[in-house]
Amino acid sequence: MKINTLLFDLDGTLINTNELIIASFLHTLNSYFPSKYKREDVLPFIGPTLYDTFGSVDQDRMDEMVKVYRKFNHEQHDTLVTEYETVFETIKTLKEQGFKLGIVTTKIRDTVNMGLKLTKLDQFFDVVVTLDDVENAKPHPEPVLLALKQLDSSPEEAIMVGDNHHDVEAGKNAGTKTAGVAWSIKGREYISSYNPDYLLEKMSDLLPIVGVE
């Protein structure tokens, strides 16, 4: 069956929010645990929901830590976020060629909208599934299946693209093809170890995969 639908994770896949996320974690954790966390300590926190991460650190103060994180994250957002090379052109081309495009993210809608607007990618996506829309976050298939339903697509016609094992596993669990991005902050070896169907060196590598010249 021909691929006509592409679903993308947002952070670390379409837009480079890594520095923003790392700074937000360090700001929050060092407010509560001075000098305990360094940059390499927070890399494993990229991907899961904030509640999962802060819940594993301190269950009792989880809610307030999430608030501290989001406040800093929103204030610093436009200073620290950039887009990856070839992303804008690739997404624009896919849209012009009639592909159905969606975003599946573990972020809340407000933060997602900020990132899409800043990078002007908001014009291309018909469907955006955020943490606010589902009971279960990736790697559960629910967000991917919801996006497919809203796009009126079947898993066999879709590829889920992401930088984290949550993305690859969510796609596999939902029955789509999967693509990992080699620019994942956790490294190329990390994302390949989850055996995505495709490994992209840059976003434009998607075009030949879906038959666009």
ChimeraX commands (.cxc) that place a marker at each C-alpha (Angstrom):
marker #1 position 0.00,0.00,0.00 radius 0.5
marker #1 position 1.30,3.46,-0.92 radius 0.5
marker #1 position 2.31,5.85,1.87 radius 0.5
marker #1 position 0.10,8.95,1.90 radius 0.5
marker #1 position 0.34,10.02,5.56 radius 0.5
marker #1 position 3.31,11.23,7.60 radius 0.5
marker #1 position 3.22,11.69,11.35 radius 0.5
marker #1 position 6.00,13.56,13.12 radius 0.5
marker #1 position 7.17,13.98,16.65 radius 0.5
marker #1 position 7.90,17.67,17.27 radius 0.5
marker #1 position 10.81,18.19,19.70 radius 0.5
marker #1 position 14.15,16.93,18.48 radius 0.5
marker #1 position 12.56,15.86,15.20 radius 0.5
marker #1 position 11.11,18.92,13.44 radius 0.5
marker #1 position 12.38,21.62,15.76 radius 0.5
marker #1 position 15.53,21.77,17.84 radius 0.5
marker #1 position 14.24,22.32,21.35 radius 0.5
marker #1 position 17.07,20.33,22.93 radius 0.5
marker #1 position 18.87,23.33,24.45 radius 0.5
marker #1 position 15.57,24.73,25.71 radius 0.5
marker #1 position 14.57,21.40,27.28 radius 0.5
marker #1 position 17.97,20.83,28.90 radius 0.5
marker #1 position 18.03,24.39,30.26 radius 0.5
marker #1 position 14.47,23.98,31.59 radius 0.5
marker #1 position 15.30,20.71,33.36 radius 0.5
marker #1 position 18.50,22.11,34.87 radius 0.5
marker #1 position 16.73,25.28,36.02 radius 0.5
marker #1 position 13.93,23.27,37.66 radius 0.5
marker #1 position 16.01,20.49,39.22 radius 0.5
marker #1 position 18.68,22.86,40.51 radius 0.5
marker #1 position 15.96,24.96,42.17 radius 0.5
marker #1 position 15.05,21.89,44.23 radius 0.5
marker #1 position 18.35,19.99,44.37 radius 0.5
marker #1 position 21.16,22.54,44.07 radius 0.5
marker #1 position 24.19,21.30,42.12 radius 0.5
marker #1 position 22.92,17.73,41.97 radius 0.5
marker #1 position 22.13,17.56,38.23 radius 0.5
marker #1 position 24.40,18.20,35.25 radius 0.5
marker #1 position 23.68,18.30,31.54 radius 0.5
marker #1 position 24.37,14.57,30.95 radius 0.5
marker #1 position 22.07,13.65,33.86 radius 0.5
marker #1 position 19.01,15.18,32.18 radius 0.5
marker #1 position 19.43,13.67,28.70 radius 0.5
marker #1 position 17.43,10.54,29.68 radius 0.5
marker #1 position 14.52,12.86,30.64 radius 0.5
marker #1 position 14.05,13.94,27.02 radius 0.5
marker #1 position 11.11,11.99,25.59 radius 0.5
marker #1 position 8.89,10.90,28.49 radius 0.5
marker #1 position 6.18,13.23,29.83 radius 0.5
marker #1 position 7.18,15.79,32.46 radius 0.5
marker #1 position 4.97,14.03,35.00 radius 0.5
marker #1 position 6.80,10.73,34.43 radius 0.5
marker #1 position 10.17,12.44,34.81 radius 0.5
marker #1 position 9.48,14.62,37.84 radius 0.5
marker #1 position 7.39,11.86,39.42 radius 0.5
marker #1 position 10.45,9.62,39.32 radius 0.5
marker #1 position 12.51,12.35,41.02 radius 0.5
marker #1 position 10.07,13.52,43.70 radius 0.5
marker #1 position 6.47,12.27,43.64 radius 0.5
marker #1 position 5.29,14.78,46.27 radius 0.5
marker #1 position 6.54,17.89,44.48 radius 0.5
marker #1 position 5.92,16.67,40.95 radius 0.5
marker #1 position 3.06,19.12,40.15 radius 0.5
marker #1 position 4.91,22.21,41.32 radius 0.5
marker #1 position 8.08,21.11,39.50 radius 0.5
marker #1 position 6.12,20.78,36.26 radius 0.5
marker #1 position 4.82,24.36,36.78 radius 0.5
marker #1 position 8.34,25.72,37.40 radius 0.5
marker #1 position 9.61,23.90,34.28 radius 0.5
marker #1 position 6.80,25.18,32.02 radius 0.5
marker #1 position 7.12,28.78,33.21 radius 0.5
marker #1 position 10.87,28.86,32.44 radius 0.5
marker #1 position 10.36,26.90,29.21 radius 0.5
marker #1 position 7.76,29.37,27.87 radius 0.5
marker #1 position 9.78,32.44,28.88 radius 0.5
marker #1 position 12.94,31.18,27.14 radius 0.5
marker #1 position 11.18,29.49,24.20 radius 0.5
marker #1 position 11.76,31.92,21.35 radius 0.5
marker #1 position 15.37,32.57,22.35 radius 0.5
marker #1 position 16.46,28.92,22.38 radius 0.5
marker #1 position 14.38,27.13,19.71 radius 0.5
marker #1 position 15.61,26.63,16.13 radius 0.5
marker #1 position 14.59,24.30,13.29 radius 0.5
marker #1 position 16.66,21.51,11.78 radius 0.5
marker #1 position 18.06,21.78,8.26 radius 0.5
marker #1 position 15.77,20.83,5.35 radius 0.5
marker #1 position 12.74,20.47,7.67 radius 0.5
marker #1 position 10.78,23.47,6.39 radius 0.5
marker #1 position 11.40,22.71,2.68 radius 0.5
marker #1 position 10.61,19.00,3.12 radius 0.5
marker #1 position 7.34,19.56,4.98 radius 0.5
marker #1 position 6.31,22.24,2.47 radius 0.5
marker #1 position 7.03,19.86,-0.45 radius 0.5
marker #1 position 5.09,17.00,1.16 radius 0.5
marker #1 position 2.12,19.32,1.72 radius 0.5
marker #1 position 2.24,20.57,-1.89 radius 0.5
marker #1 position 2.37,16.95,-3.12 radius 0.5
marker #1 position -0.87,16.19,-1.28 radius 0.5
marker #1 position 0.41,14.11,1.64 radius 0.5
marker #1 position -1.60,14.12,4.86 radius 0.5
marker #1 position 0.54,15.50,7.68 radius 0.5
marker #1 position 0.15,15.23,11.43 radius 0.5
marker #1 position 2.10,15.85,14.63 radius 0.5
marker #1 position 2.07,13.43,17.56 radius 0.5
marker #1 position 3.78,14.84,20.64 radius 0.5
marker #1 position 3.96,14.35,24.41 radius 0.5
marker #1 position 3.88,18.13,24.96 radius 0.5
marker #1 position 0.86,20.22,25.91 radius 0.5
marker #1 position -0.89,22.18,23.17 radius 0.5
marker #1 position 0.24,25.69,24.25 radius 0.5
marker #1 position 3.92,24.80,23.99 radius 0.5
marker #1 position 3.39,22.96,20.70 radius 0.5
marker #1 position 1.65,25.97,19.18 radius 0.5
marker #1 position 4.54,28.23,20.21 radius 0.5
marker #1 position 7.07,26.00,18.44 radius 0.5
marker #1 position 5.01,25.60,15.26 radius 0.5
marker #1 position 4.30,29.32,15.03 radius 0.5
marker #1 position 7.93,30.32,15.63 radius 0.5
marker #1 position 9.18,28.04,12.83 radius 0.5
marker #1 position 6.16,28.80,10.57 radius 0.5
marker #1 position 5.43,25.07,10.31 radius 0.5
marker #1 position 1.89,25.59,11.65 radius 0.5
marker #1 position 0.56,26.19,8.12 radius 0.5
marker #1 position 1.32,22.62,6.97 radius 0.5
marker #1 position -0.25,20.34,9.58 radius 0.5
marker #1 position -3.89,19.26,9.42 radius 0.5
marker #1 position -3.79,17.40,12.73 radius 0.5
marker #1 position -1.83,17.93,15.95 radius 0.5
marker #1 position -2.25,15.36,18.72 radius 0.5
marker #1 position -0.82,16.55,22.06 radius 0.5
marker #1 position -0.69,15.21,25.59 radius 0.5
marker #1 position -3.98,17.05,26.24 radius 0.5
marker #1 position -5.81,14.87,23.71 radius 0.5
marker #1 position -5.07,11.35,24.98 radius 0.5
marker #1 position -5.22,9.12,28.05 radius 0.5
marker #1 position -1.94,7.37,27.15 radius 0.5
marker #1 position 1.25,9.02,25.87 radius 0.5
marker #1 position 3.66,7.41,23.38 radius 0.5
marker #1 position 4.94,4.63,23.23 radius 0.5
marker #1 position 1.27,3.62,23.66 radius 0.5
marker #1 position -0.34,3.53,20.19 radius 0.5
marker #1 position -3.29,5.75,21.22 radius 0.5
marker #1 position -1.86,9.13,20.05 radius 0.5
marker #1 position -0.74,7.69,16.70 radius 0.5
marker #1 position -4.10,5.97,16.13 radius 0.5
marker #1 position -5.96,9.16,17.05 radius 0.5
marker #1 position -3.95,11.18,14.51 radius 0.5
marker #1 position -4.60,8.55,11.83 radius 0.5
marker #1 position -8.32,8.56,12.61 radius 0.5
marker #1 position -8.48,12.36,12.36 radius 0.5
marker #1 position -6.62,12.23,9.03 radius 0.5
marker #1 position -8.84,9.38,7.80 radius 0.5
marker #1 position -5.77,7.21,7.18 radius 0.5
marker #1 position -4.90,3.62,8.00 radius 0.5
marker #1 position -1.64,2.54,9.70 radius 0.5
marker #1 position -0.52,0.75,6.51 radius 0.5
marker #1 position -0.49,4.09,4.67 radius 0.5
marker #1 position 1.55,5.94,7.30 radius 0.5
marker #1 position 5.08,6.51,8.61 radius 0.5
marker #1 position 5.74,7.75,12.16 radius 0.5
marker #1 position 8.92,9.87,12.28 radius 0.5
marker #1 position 10.77,10.65,15.52 radius 0.5
marker #1 position 14.00,11.01,17.47 radius 0.5
marker #1 position 13.15,8.87,20.48 radius 0.5
marker #1 position 12.36,5.22,21.16 radius 0.5
marker #1 position 8.86,6.35,22.25 radius 0.5
marker #1 position 8.20,7.45,18.66 radius 0.5
marker #1 position 9.47,4.28,17.01 radius 0.5
marker #1 position 7.64,2.04,19.48 radius 0.5
marker #1 position 4.40,4.03,19.24 radius 0.5
marker #1 position 4.51,3.63,15.45 radius 0.5
marker #1 position 5.21,-0.09,15.66 radius 0.5
marker #1 position 2.48,-0.54,18.28 radius 0.5
marker #1 position 0.00,1.25,16.01 radius 0.5
marker #1 position 1.08,-0.70,12.92 radius 0.5
marker #1 position 2.70,2.11,10.91 radius 0.5
marker #1 position 6.10,2.15,9.28 radius 0.5
marker #1 position 8.68,4.06,11.34 radius 0.5
marker #1 position 11.56,6.42,10.64 radius 0.5
marker #1 position 14.23,7.44,13.16 radius 0.5
marker #1 position 16.22,10.63,12.79 radius 0.5
marker #1 position 20.01,10.40,13.02 radius 0.5
marker #1 position 20.15,13.90,14.57 radius 0.5
marker #1 position 18.57,12.59,17.80 radius 0.5
marker #1 position 20.39,14.19,20.74 radius 0.5
marker #1 position 20.77,10.70,22.21 radius 0.5
marker #1 position 22.77,9.74,19.13 radius 0.5
marker #1 position 22.38,7.81,15.93 radius 0.5
marker #1 position 23.29,4.44,17.52 radius 0.5
marker #1 position 20.60,4.95,20.15 radius 0.5
marker #1 position 17.78,5.49,17.65 radius 0.5
marker #1 position 18.99,2.72,15.27 radius 0.5
marker #1 position 18.98,0.24,18.14 radius 0.5
marker #1 position 15.14,0.38,18.12 radius 0.5
marker #1 position 15.14,-0.81,14.49 radius 0.5
marker #1 position 13.05,1.82,12.73 radius 0.5
marker #1 position 12.18,0.90,9.12 radius 0.5
marker #1 position 14.14,3.94,7.91 radius 0.5
marker #1 position 16.96,6.06,9.33 radius 0.5
marker #1 position 17.01,9.66,8.09 radius 0.5
marker #1 position 20.29,11.61,7.96 radius 0.5
marker #1 position 18.35,14.78,7.22 radius 0.5
marker #1 position 14.62,15.37,6.83 radius 0.5
marker #1 position 14.75,15.57,3.03 radius 0.5
marker #1 position 15.72,11.85,3.01 radius 0.5
marker #1 position 12.01,11.22,3.50 radius 0.5
marker #1 position 11.14,12.45,0.01 radius 0.5
marker #1 position 12.55,9.51,-2.03 radius 0.5
marker #1 position 11.15,7.06,0.56 radius 0.5
marker #1 position 7.61,8.27,-0.20 radius 0.5
marker #1 position 8.25,8.55,-3.94 radius 0.5
marker #1 position 8.75,12.31,-4.31 radius 0.5
marker #1 position 11.46,13.25,-6.81 radius 0.5
marker link #1:1,2 radius 0.2
marker link #1:2,3 radius 0.2
marker link #1:3,4 radius 0.2
marker link #1:4,5 radius 0.2
marker link #1:5,6 radius 0.2
marker link #1:6,7 radius 0.2
marker link #1:7,8 radius 0.2
marker link #1:8,9 radius 0.2
marker link #1:9,10 radius 0.2
marker link #1:10,11 radius 0.2
marker link #1:11,12 radius 0.2
marker link #1:12,13 radius 0.2
marker link #1:13,14 radius 0.2
marker link #1:14,15 radius 0.2
marker link #1:15,16 radius 0.2
marker link #1:16,17 radius 0.2
marker link #1:17,18 radius 0.2
marker link #1:18,19 radius 0.2
marker link #1:19,20 radius 0.2
marker link #1:20,21 radius 0.2
marker link #1:21,22 radius 0.2
marker link #1:22,23 radius 0.2
marker link #1:23,24 radius 0.2
marker link #1:24,25 radius 0.2
marker link #1:25,26 radius 0.2
marker link #1:26,27 radius 0.2
marker link #1:27,28 radius 0.2
marker link #1:28,29 radius 0.2
marker link #1:29,30 radius 0.2
marker link #1:30,31 radius 0.2
marker link #1:31,32 radius 0.2
marker link #1:32,33 radius 0.2
marker link #1:33,34 radius 0.2
marker link #1:34,35 radius 0.2
marker link #1:35,36 radius 0.2
marker link #1:36,37 radius 0.2
marker link #1:37,38 radius 0.2
marker link #1:38,39 radius 0.2
marker link #1:39,40 radius 0.2
marker link #1:40,41 radius 0.2
marker link #1:41,42 radius 0.2
marker link #1:42,43 radius 0.2
marker link #1:43,44 radius 0.2
marker link #1:44,45 radius 0.2
marker link #1:45,46 radius 0.2
marker link #1:46,47 radius 0.2
marker link #1:47,48 radius 0.2
marker link #1:48,49 radius 0.2
marker link #1:49,50 radius 0.2
marker link #1:50,51 radius 0.2
marker link #1:51,52 radius 0.2
marker link #1:52,53 radius 0.2
marker link #1:53,54 radius 0.2
marker link #1:54,55 radius 0.2
marker link #1:55,56 radius 0.2
marker link #1:56,57 radius 0.2
marker link #1:57,58 radius 0.2
marker link #1:58,59 radius 0.2
marker link #1:59,60 radius 0.2
marker link #1:60,61 radius 0.2
marker link #1:61,62 radius 0.2
marker link #1:62,63 radius 0.2
marker link #1:63,64 radius 0.2
marker link #1:64,65 radius 0.2
marker link #1:65,66 radius 0.2
marker link #1:66,67 radius 0.2
marker link #1:67,68 radius 0.2
marker link #1:68,69 radius 0.2
marker link #1:69,70 radius 0.2
marker link #1:70,71 radius 0.2
marker link #1:71,72 radius 0.2
marker link #1:72,73 radius 0.2
marker link #1:73,74 radius 0.2
marker link #1:74,75 radius 0.2
marker link #1:75,76 radius 0.2
marker link #1:76,77 radius 0.2
marker link #1:77,78 radius 0.2
marker link #1:78,79 radius 0.2
marker link #1:79,80 radius 0.2
marker link #1:80,81 radius 0.2
marker link #1:81,82 radius 0.2
marker link #1:82,83 radius 0.2
marker link #1:83,84 radius 0.2
marker link #1:84,85 radius 0.2
marker link #1:85,86 radius 0.2
marker link #1:86,87 radius 0.2
marker link #1:87,88 radius 0.2
marker link #1:88,89 radius 0.2
marker link #1:89,90 radius 0.2
marker link #1:90,91 radius 0.2
marker link #1:91,92 radius 0.2
marker link #1:92,93 radius 0.2
marker link #1:93,94 radius 0.2
marker link #1:94,95 radius 0.2
marker link #1:95,96 radius 0.2
marker link #1:96,97 radius 0.2
marker link #1:97,98 radius 0.2
marker link #1:98,99 radius 0.2
marker link #1:99,100 radius 0.2
marker link #1:100,101 radius 0.2
marker link #1:101,102 radius 0.2
marker link #1:102,103 radius 0.2
marker link #1:103,104 radius 0.2
marker link #1:104,105 radius 0.2
marker link #1:105,106 radius 0.2
marker link #1:106,107 radius 0.2
marker link #1:107,108 radius 0.2
marker link #1:108,109 radius 0.2
marker link #1:109,110 radius 0.2
marker link #1:110,111 radius 0.2
marker link #1:111,112 radius 0.2
marker link #1:112,113 radius 0.2
marker link #1:113,114 radius 0.2
marker link #1:114,115 radius 0.2
marker link #1:115,116 radius 0.2
marker link #1:116,117 radius 0.2
marker link #1:117,118 radius 0.2
marker link #1:118,119 radius 0.2
marker link #1:119,120 radius 0.2
marker link #1:120,121 radius 0.2
marker link #1:121,122 radius 0.2
marker link #1:122,123 radius 0.2
marker link #1:123,124 radius 0.2
marker link #1:124,125 radius 0.2
marker link #1:125,126 radius 0.2
marker link #1:126,127 radius 0.2
marker link #1:127,128 radius 0.2
marker link #1:128,129 radius 0.2
marker link #1:129,130 radius 0.2
marker link #1:130,131 radius 0.2
marker link #1:131,132 radius 0.2
marker link #1:132,133 radius 0.2
marker link #1:133,134 radius 0.2
marker link #1:134,135 radius 0.2
marker link #1:135,136 radius 0.2
marker link #1:136,137 radius 0.2
marker link #1:137,138 radius 0.2
marker link #1:138,139 radius 0.2
marker link #1:139,140 radius 0.2
marker link #1:140,141 radius 0.2
marker link #1:141,142 radius 0.2
marker link #1:142,143 radius 0.2
marker link #1:143,144 radius 0.2
marker link #1:144,145 radius 0.2
marker link #1:145,146 radius 0.2
marker link #1:146,147 radius 0.2
marker link #1:147,148 radius 0.2
marker link #1:148,149 radius 0.2
marker link #1:149,150 radius 0.2
marker link #1:150,151 radius 0.2
marker link #1:151,152 radius 0.2
marker link #1:152,153 radius 0.2
marker link #1:153,154 radius 0.2
marker link #1:154,155 radius 0.2
marker link #1:155,156 radius 0.2
marker link #1:156,157 radius 0.2
marker link #1:157,158 radius 0.2
marker link #1:158,159 radius 0.2
marker link #1:159,160 radius 0.2
marker link #1:160,161 radius 0.2
marker link #1:161,162 radius 0.2
marker link #1:162,163 radius 0.2
marker link #1:163,164 radius 0.2
marker link #1:164,165 radius 0.2
marker link #1:165,166 radius 0.2
marker link #1:166,167 radius 0.2
marker link #1:167,168 radius 0.2
marker link #1:168,169 radius 0.2
marker link #1:169,170 radius 0.2
marker link #1:170,171 radius 0.2
marker link #1:171,172 radius 0.2
marker link #1:172,173 radius 0.2
marker link #1:173,174 radius 0.2
marker link #1:174,175 radius 0.2
marker link #1:175,176 radius 0.2
marker link #1:176,177 radius 0.2
marker link #1:177,178 radius 0.2
marker link #1:178,179 radius 0.2
marker link #1:179,180 radius 0.2
marker link #1:180,181 radius 0.2
marker link #1:181,182 radius 0.2
marker link #1:182,183 radius 0.2
marker link #1:183,184 radius 0.2
marker link #1:184,185 radius 0.2
marker link #1:185,186 radius 0.2
marker link #1:186,187 radius 0.2
marker link #1:187,188 radius 0.2
marker link #1:188,189 radius 0.2
marker link #1:189,190 radius 0.2
marker link #1:190,191 radius 0.2
marker link #1:191,192 radius 0.2
marker link #1:192,193 radius 0.2
marker link #1:193,194 radius 0.2
marker link #1:194,195 radius 0.2
marker link #1:195,196 radius 0.2
marker link #1:196,197 radius 0.2
marker link #1:197,198 radius 0.2
marker link #1:198,199 radius 0.2
marker link #1:199,200 radius 0.2
marker link #1:200,201 radius 0.2
marker link #1:201,202 radius 0.2
marker link #1:202,203 radius 0.2
marker link #1:203,204 radius 0.2
marker link #1:204,205 radius 0.2
marker link #1:205,206 radius 0.2
marker link #1:206,207 radius 0.2
marker link #1:207,208 radius 0.2
marker link #1:208,209 radius 0.2
marker link #1:209,210 radius 0.2
marker link #1:210,211 radius 0.2
marker link #1:211,212 radius 0.2
marker link #1:212,213 radius 0.2
view
